[in-house]
Amino acid sequence: MPTVNCQNCGKPFHVAPSVLRRGYGKFCSPVCAYESRGEAGTRADNVGDEYTVRMSHEDPWLTGAIQPDVFGNGVVREVDFGLGF
């Protein structure tokens, strides 16, 4: 196995030749790969931060675009994972 140096910390580590052929094997650990992207902190530091969920489409049942089934034809609202509502 070839020995290469980590592009982030410079530490030598072993990588399989097939991994190098695919263009990977540049970092000695996931932590070094994450740090090399220049992102501040770690993912664990961001746990618990508040965020806002934005829907790409309005919910047609809430806006009234889809009327309730007044005749009982079995129309049931199901979650559409593609649209997010």
N, C-alpha and C positions, 0 to 999 in steps of 0.2 A: 504494500500500500504506500502510495506517495505521501510525503509529509509536506504540508503547505503551511503558510503563516496566515493567521487570522487578519483580515483586512481592517478590523476594528482595534484589536488590542495587541496584535503582533505575536500572539502565542502560537507556537507550532502545534499542529495536530494532524492526525492521519485521516485520509479520505480515500474512499474506494475510487478506482479509475473510472468506473461507469458514472459516478456522481460528478466527477470533473468534466467528463465528456458532455453531460447535459447542461453544463454551465453553472452548477451549484458547487457547494463545498468551499465557500468563501469565508465563512465565519465559524468559529470554534463552538459556539453555542447559540441558542435562540435569543439569549439576552444580548449578545454582541450584535446579532443581526438586527434586533429591535433598536438598539442604541445607534447603529450606523445609519438608520433612516432619519435621524435627527429629531425624533419625536421626544417631547419633554416628558420626563418621568416614565413610569411604567404603567401598564394597564391596571395593576393593583392599586396604584395611587388614585386612579380615576373612579374607583368603585364608590357608589353612593352619590356621585355628582348628579344634580338635577339636569334634565334635558326635556325638550319639547318634541312631541310626536306630531309630525305634519302629515296629513293625508293628501295624496295627490289628487283625489277626486272627492266630491261631496257624496255623502251617503244618500242614495236615492230614496230610501224609506223615510229619512228625516226631512228631506226637502219636499216630499210629496210627489215626486216624479213617478213613483210606483204606488198606486192606490191599493189599499187593503182589499182583500178578497171578500166581497160582501155576499157572494153566493156560496161560499164554502167549497170551492173547487179544488181544494187541497194545495193552494199556493202557500208554500212555507219558505220563510226567509232562511237562507243558508249562507254561511260565511263564504265569501269569494276571496280566496287567498291571493289571487292574482291582482285584484283591485284593492285589497286591503280593508274591505268592509263586508 
